[in-house]
Amino acid sequence: MQISKMAVEGGGKEMNEIKTQFTTREGVYKLLTHSEYSRPNRVPFNSQGSNPVKVSFVNLNDQSGNGDRICFNVGRELYFYIYKGVRKAADLSKPIDKRIYKGTQPTCHDLNHVTATADSVSLLVGFSAGQVQLIDPIKKETSKLFNEERLIDKSRVTCVRWVPGSESLFVVAHASGCLYLYSAERPCGTAAPHYALLRQAEGVALHACKSKQPRNPLRRWTLGRGALNEVAFSPDGRHLACASQDGFLRVLAYEGCGGSGGSGGSETAPLLTGSMRSYFGGLLCVCWSPDGRLVVAGGEDDLVTVWSLAERRVIARGHGHKSWVSVVAFDPCTTSVGGDGECVCVSGWGAGSGVI
């Protein structure tokens, strides 16, 4: 009321400058009347309606020379198409497979490059209700559903990744901040799993599933506080980079964690290889360089941060974005390793990282 009074006294120019709404990167802020704000039937924010589009690629080594395939999700729908490159538009009216889900939405997916053939491909799909589905979009078959009763984790699946070089092992990240190791060859059980602590480090703990019969999950990592937004394996499969909502990038030593599906994993093996924290806010995305020497992460601080595995520290921060960084990737065509062992690029942030 005081602002309105001052505007009236100052004349019409100041009155016109008072805005009833304004837009920020979080959304639109709108001035509501008391009657509108007090309505009991106001529609609450629906987080399920804001799932971002994720894209996965695979090459089927088709003899025809057109073996690239693309998978992406939009709302409640999941599509699988032949990919002809950026210069040739795909025929959107002829998907290889299209699925529409009810009661839940696909949030992430990953294709298995090890088992992919021209006749079959294994596709993992994570959902907003916490389940994970294994399907074959070429044969149009659904083979298995993991965490079907949500006994393992009830929160949204944020990321799924096949373990490099494996035909059956994969990891699943959740909004609860937990990361689980699954085997496609094992059941999930009919009761909630019980865990035994194997070892822990600062901000991370590793647990094994206690069960008389082999079951999923094989392992559980708990990381920091808040959602685990994205994970990425190093090219050699020995390390796992995790970007969390608490602002930490944690690089885990996956090798030695019993990841082969056995009962153990060395109790003395290091769990945490290294970590770094964002300038502020959560980290939303993470990626490894093709040579496995660098990790790049982006998030709510509007920065692109490059972390060195060898030096265990941040070596560059790229700025210039005016909003959150939601996806990061290295360009394999412009990133190479020089004779002195340093990473060289011809495009990107100019930090020798090849980040795009």
C-alpha positions as CSV (number, residue, x, y, z in Angstrom):
1,M,0.0,0.0,0.0
2,Q,2.9,2.4,0.8
3,I,4.4,1.8,-2.6
4,S,1.1,2.5,-4.4
5,K,0.7,5.7,-2.4
6,M,4.1,6.9,-3.3
7,A,3.5,6.2,-7.0
8,V,0.2,8.1,-7.0
9,E,1.9,11.1,-5.4
10,G,4.7,11.0,-7.9
11,G,2.6,11.1,-11.0
12,G,1.6,8.7,-13.8
13,K,5.1,7.8,-14.9
14,E,6.0,6.1,-11.7
15,M,2.6,4.4,-11.6
16,N,3.2,2.8,-15.0
17,E,6.5,1.4,-13.7
18,I,4.9,-0.7,-11.1
19,K,4.7,-4.2,-12.5
20,T,2.1,-6.8,-11.6
21,Q,4.4,-9.7,-12.8
22,F,7.9,-10.4,-13.8
23,T,9.8,-13.4,-15.2
24,T,13.0,-15.0,-13.8
25,R,14.8,-18.2,-14.6
26,E,12.7,-20.0,-11.9
27,G,9.4,-19.0,-13.5
28,V,6.9,-16.2,-13.5
29,Y,6.1,-14.2,-10.4
30,K,2.6,-12.7,-10.4
31,L,0.9,-10.3,-8.1
32,L,-2.3,-11.9,-6.8
33,T,-5.3,-10.3,-5.1
34,H,-6.1,-11.4,-1.6
35,S,-9.1,-13.4,-2.9
36,E,-7.0,-15.2,-5.5
37,Y,-4.2,-16.0,-3.0
38,S,-6.7,-17.3,-0.4
39,R,-8.5,-19.7,-2.7
40,P,-8.3,-23.3,-1.2
41,N,-8.4,-24.8,-4.7
42,R,-5.2,-23.3,-6.1
43,V,-3.4,-25.8,-8.3
44,P,-0.1,-26.8,-6.6
45,F,3.2,-27.1,-8.5
46,N,3.5,-30.5,-10.3
47,S,7.1,-31.6,-10.5
48,Q,6.2,-34.5,-12.7
49,G,5.2,-32.1,-15.4
50,S,8.7,-30.6,-15.6
51,N,10.8,-33.6,-16.5
52,P,13.5,-32.6,-19.0
53,V,14.0,-34.2,-22.3
54,K,16.8,-36.7,-22.2
55,V,18.5,-38.2,-25.3
56,S,20.4,-41.5,-25.8
57,F,22.3,-42.8,-28.8
58,V,23.6,-46.2,-29.9
59,N,25.2,-47.6,-33.0
60,L,23.9,-51.1,-34.0
61,N,26.8,-51.8,-36.5
62,D,24.2,-52.3,-39.3
63,Q,25.8,-53.4,-42.6
64,S,23.6,-50.9,-44.4
65,G,25.7,-48.1,-42.9
66,N,22.7,-46.6,-41.2
67,G,23.0,-48.1,-37.7
68,D,22.7,-45.0,-35.6
69,R,19.6,-44.9,-33.3
70,I,18.3,-42.2,-31.0
71,C,16.0,-42.5,-28.0
72,F,14.3,-39.5,-26.3
73,N,11.4,-38.9,-23.9
74,V,8.8,-36.1,-24.0
75,G,6.3,-36.0,-21.2
76,R,4.6,-39.4,-20.8
77,E,6.0,-40.6,-24.1
78,L,9.2,-42.5,-25.1
79,Y,10.4,-42.6,-28.8
80,F,13.0,-44.7,-30.6
81,Y,14.1,-43.6,-34.1
82,I,16.6,-44.2,-36.8
83,Y,19.1,-41.3,-36.5
84,K,20.4,-39.8,-39.8
85,G,22.6,-37.1,-38.3
86,V,22.0,-33.4,-37.8
87,R,21.7,-32.6,-41.5
88,K,19.0,-35.1,-42.3
89,A,15.6,-34.9,-40.6
90,A,14.2,-38.1,-39.2
91,D,10.7,-39.1,-40.3
92,L,8.9,-38.5,-37.1
93,S,5.8,-40.3,-38.4
94,K,7.7,-43.6,-38.5
95,P,9.2,-44.4,-35.1
96,I,10.8,-47.8,-34.6
97,D,9.0,-47.8,-31.2
98,K,6.8,-45.5,-29.3
99,R,5.4,-46.0,-25.8
100,I,2.9,-43.9,-23.8
101,Y,2.9,-44.4,-20.0
102,K,0.1,-43.8,-17.6
103,G,0.5,-42.9,-13.9
104,T,4.2,-42.2,-14.3
105,Q,6.6,-40.5,-16.7
106,P,10.0,-41.6,-18.1
107,T,12.7,-39.4,-16.7
108,C,16.0,-40.9,-18.1
109,H,17.2,-43.8,-20.2
110,D,20.4,-45.5,-21.4
111,L,21.2,-48.0,-24.2
112,N,23.6,-50.9,-23.8
113,H,26.4,-50.6,-26.4
114,V,27.8,-54.0,-25.6
115,T,24.8,-56.1,-26.5
116,A,23.4,-53.9,-29.3
117,T,22.8,-55.6,-32.6
118,A,20.8,-54.9,-35.7
119,D,18.0,-57.1,-34.3
120,S,18.0,-56.3,-30.6
121,V,19.1,-53.6,-28.2
122,S,18.7,-53.3,-24.4
123,L,17.2,-50.0,-23.2
124,L,16.9,-49.0,-19.6
125,V,14.2,-46.5,-18.7
126,G,13.8,-44.8,-15.3
127,F,10.5,-43.3,-14.1
128,S,9.2,-40.6,-11.9
129,A,7.6,-43.1,-9.5
130,G,10.9,-44.9,-8.9
131,Q,10.7,-47.9,-11.1
132,V,13.2,-49.0,-13.8
133,Q,12.2,-50.9,-16.9
134,L,14.3,-53.0,-19.3
135,I,12.9,-53.1,-22.8
136,D,13.9,-54.0,-26.3
137,P,12.5,-51.2,-28.7
138,I,13.5,-53.2,-31.8
139,K,11.6,-56.3,-30.8
140,K,9.1,-54.2,-29.0
141,E,9.4,-56.3,-25.9
142,T,9.4,-55.6,-22.2
143,S,11.7,-58.0,-20.4
144,K,11.8,-56.9,-16.8
145,L,10.6,-54.2,-14.3
146,F,12.8,-53.4,-11.3
147,N,11.7,-51.8,-8.1
148,E,8.2,-52.5,-9.2
149,E,6.7,-52.3,-5.7
150,R,9.0,-49.4,-4.8
151,L,10.5,-51.4,-1.9
152,I,14.0,-50.3,-2.8
153,D,13.4,-46.6,-3.3
154,K,10.3,-44.6,-3.6
155,S,11.8,-41.4,-5.0
156,R,12.1,-40.3,-8.7
157,V,14.8,-42.0,-10.8
158,T,17.2,-39.2,-12.0
159,C,19.8,-41.2,-14.0
160,V,20.4,-44.8,-15.2
161,R,23.7,-46.0,-16.6
162,W,24.9,-49.3,-17.9
163,V,28.3,-50.3,-16.4
164,P,30.9,-50.0,-19.2
165,G,31.7,-53.4,-20.8
166,S,28.9,-55.2,-18.9
167,E,25.9,-57.0,-20.5
168,S,23.8,-57.0,-17.3
169,L,25.1,-54.6,-14.6
170,F,23.7,-51.1,-14.3
171,V,23.4,-48.3,-11.8
172,V,20.4,-46.3,-10.9
173,A,20.4,-42.8,-9.2
174,H,17.4,-41.5,-7.3
175,A,16.2,-38.1,-6.0
176,S,16.7,-39.5,-2.5
177,G,20.5,-39.2,-2.9
178,C,21.0,-42.9,-3.2
179,L,22.7,-44.8,-6.0
180,Y,22.0,-48.6,-6.5
181,L,23.9,-51.3,-8.4
182,Y,21.6,-53.8,-10.2
183,S,22.0,-56.9,-12.2
184,A,19.5,-57.6,-15.0
185,E,19.8,-61.3,-14.2
186,R,18.6,-61.0,-10.6
187,P,15.2,-60.4,-9.0
188,C,14.4,-57.6,-6.6
189,G,12.8,-59.7,-3.9
190,T,9.4,-59.4,-2.3
191,A,10.4,-57.5,0.8
192,A,12.4,-54.3,1.5
193,P,16.1,-55.0,1.4
194,H,18.4,-54.8,4.4
195,Y,21.9,-53.5,4.2
196,A,25.3,-53.9,5.8
197,L,27.8,-51.1,5.9
198,L,31.0,-52.0,3.9
199,R,32.9,-48.7,4.3
200,Q,32.5,-45.0,4.2
201,A,34.3,-41.7,3.5
202,E,33.4,-38.1,3.8
203,G,29.9,-37.6,2.3
204,V,29.5,-41.1,1.0
205,A,28.8,-44.6,2.4
206,L,28.8,-48.0,0.6
207,H,26.4,-50.8,1.7
208,A,25.9,-54.4,0.6
209,C,22.5,-56.0,0.4
210,K,22.0,-58.6,3.1
211,S,20.1,-61.6,1.7
212,K,20.3,-65.4,1.8
213,Q,19.3,-65.5,-1.9
214,P,20.9,-63.4,-4.6
215,R,18.8,-60.3,-5.2
216,N,18.8,-56.7,-6.2
217,P,20.3,-54.3,-5.4
218,L,23.8,-55.6,-5.2
219,R,25.1,-52.4,-3.7
220,R,23.9,-49.1,-2.3
221,W,25.8,-45.8,-2.1
222,T,24.4,-42.9,-0.1
223,L,25.8,-39.5,-1.1
224,G,25.6,-36.2,0.7
225,R,22.2,-34.5,1.2
226,G,19.6,-33.9,-1.4
227,A,19.0,-35.5,-4.8
228,L,21.7,-37.2,-6.9
229,N,21.1,-35.5,-10.2
230,E,23.5,-37.4,-12.6
231,V,26.2,-40.0,-12.7
232,A,28.8,-40.8,-15.3
233,F,31.3,-43.7,-15.6
234,S,34.9,-43.0,-16.7
235,P,35.8,-44.5,-20.1
236,D,37.7,-47.3,-18.4
237,G,34.9,-48.0,-16.0
238,R,37.1,-47.6,-12.9
239,H,35.6,-44.3,-11.6
240,L,32.1,-43.0,-11.2
241,A,31.4,-39.2,-11.2
242,C,28.3,-38.1,-9.2
243,A,26.7,-34.6,-9.4
244,S,24.5,-33.9,-6.4
245,Q,22.0,-31.2,-5.4
246,D,24.1,-30.4,-2.3
247,G,26.6,-28.8,-4.7
248,F,29.3,-31.6,-4.6
249,L,30.9,-33.5,-7.4
250,R,32.1,-36.8,-5.9
251,V,34.3,-39.1,-7.9
252,L,33.9,-42.6,-6.6
253,A,36.3,-45.5,-7.1
254,Y,33.9,-48.0,-8.7
255,E,36.6,-50.7,-9.1
256,G,36.9,-52.7,-5.9
257,C,33.4,-52.0,-4.7
258,G,32.2,-55.5,-5.5
259,G,30.8,-54.2,-8.8
260,S,31.3,-57.6,-10.5
261,G,28.3,-58.8,-8.6
262,G,30.3,-60.8,-6.0
263,S,29.7,-60.8,-2.3
264,G,32.5,-58.5,-1.3
265,G,34.8,-55.9,-2.6
266,S,37.9,-55.0,-0.6
267,E,37.1,-53.4,2.7
268,T,40.4,-51.4,2.4
269,A,40.0,-50.1,-1.1
270,P,39.5,-46.4,-1.3
271,L,35.9,-45.3,-1.8
272,L,36.2,-41.6,-2.6
273,T,38.8,-40.6,-5.2
274,G,38.2,-36.9,-4.9
275,S,35.5,-34.2,-4.7
276,M,34.9,-30.5,-5.3
277,R,32.0,-28.1,-4.5
278,S,30.1,-25.7,-6.8
279,Y,30.4,-22.0,-6.4
280,F,26.8,-22.1,-5.1
281,G,23.7,-24.2,-5.6
282,G,23.4,-27.8,-6.9
283,L,25.3,-29.5,-9.6
284,L,23.0,-30.8,-12.4
285,C,25.2,-32.6,-14.9
286,V,28.5,-34.3,-15.3
287,C,30.7,-35.8,-18.1
288,W,34.1,-37.3,-18.6
289,S,36.6,-36.4,-21.2
290,P,37.3,-39.1,-23.8
291,D,40.7,-39.8,-22.3
292,G,39.3,-40.1,-18.8
293,R,41.6,-37.4,-17.4
294,L,39.0,-34.7,-16.8
295,V,35.6,-34.4,-15.4
296,V,33.3,-31.4,-16.3
297,A,30.3,-30.5,-14.3
298,G,27.6,-27.8,-14.6
299,G,24.7,-26.6,-12.4
300,E,22.9,-23.8,-10.7
301,D,26.0,-21.5,-10.4
302,D,25.8,-20.9,-14.1
303,L,29.4,-22.2,-14.4
304,V,31.2,-25.0,-16.2
305,T,33.8,-26.5,-13.8
306,V,36.6,-28.7,-15.0
307,W,38.2,-31.1,-12.5
308,S,41.4,-33.0,-13.0
309,L,41.5,-36.7,-12.0
310,A,45.3,-36.7,-11.8
311,E,45.6,-33.5,-9.7
312,R,42.4,-34.1,-7.7
313,R,41.4,-30.4,-8.0
314,V,39.5,-27.9,-10.1
315,I,41.7,-26.6,-13.0
316,A,39.2,-24.3,-14.7
317,R,35.8,-22.6,-14.4
318,G,34.1,-21.4,-17.5
319,H,31.5,-18.6,-17.2
320,G,29.2,-16.9,-19.7
321,H,25.9,-18.7,-19.1
322,K,23.0,-16.6,-17.9
323,S,21.1,-19.5,-16.6
324,W,21.6,-23.0,-15.1
325,V,23.8,-25.4,-17.0
326,S,21.7,-28.5,-17.5
327,V,23.9,-30.6,-20.0
328,V,27.7,-30.8,-20.5
329,A,29.6,-32.9,-23.0
330,F,33.1,-33.2,-24.5
331,D,33.5,-33.0,-28.3
332,P,35.4,-36.1,-29.3
333,C,36.3,-34.6,-32.6
334,T,38.2,-31.6,-31.1
335,T,39.6,-33.2,-27.9
336,S,42.9,-35.0,-28.1
337,V,45.9,-35.8,-25.9
338,G,49.1,-34.1,-26.9
339,G,52.6,-35.5,-26.7
340,D,53.2,-34.0,-23.3
341,G,50.1,-35.6,-22.0
342,E,48.0,-32.4,-21.8
343,C,44.5,-32.3,-23.2
344,V,44.2,-30.0,-26.2
345,C,41.1,-28.6,-27.9
346,V,40.4,-26.3,-30.8
347,S,36.9,-25.2,-29.7
348,G,34.9,-24.9,-26.5
349,W,35.6,-22.9,-23.3
350,G,39.3,-22.2,-24.2
351,A,40.5,-24.0,-21.0
352,G,42.0,-26.9,-23.0
353,S,39.1,-29.1,-22.1
354,G,37.1,-29.4,-25.4
355,V,33.9,-28.7,-23.4
356,I,30.8,-27.8,-25.4
